[in-house]
Amino acid sequence: FFNLKKVTVISFYVINMAGLIQSSVGKLTSLQEIGHVNNYFTGEIPTEIGISQALQRLDLNQNNFMGSIASELGNCEKLKHLDVSNNARMKGTIPFELGKLPNLAYFDFSRTGLTGVIPSEICSLLGNKLQTHRQLQMLHCLRIR
């Protein structure tokens, strides 16, 4: 499966799929979208996803992911949409590296175990049309949780 370098989309929307996202997903150099919404995926989001230079959409909401958001996602310069909401077992803080994403226009981290202050690097994206369900908090760059 991961020898297919031209794969652009991996999508498992609402099919009750379970398992882990394998680290070898980072080898898919043409990958533009990962959509695993409303399933039973577990484990940590692999840091290797940060290798995906073509990635534009990472939609992992409503699963059972745990751990933190990998700072390596800050390397995905084409990333426009990041949604990890409804993963209550996720912990840690939002990495400041996400503030380096020039095209990021939407992210949702609601209903997770993430805590702390929204990094100022992400707050600066507000001028870059950032949209989020936590817009009021983002406008004031308040503490989350």
Secondary structure, DSSP 4 states (H G I P E B T S, - for coil): -TT-TT--EEE--SS--EE---GGGGG-TT--EEE--SSEEEEPPPGGGGG-TT--EEE--SSEE-B---GGGGG-TT--EEE--SBTTB-S---GGGGG-TT--EEE-TTBS--EEPPHHHHGGGGGT-B-TTHHHHHHTPEE-
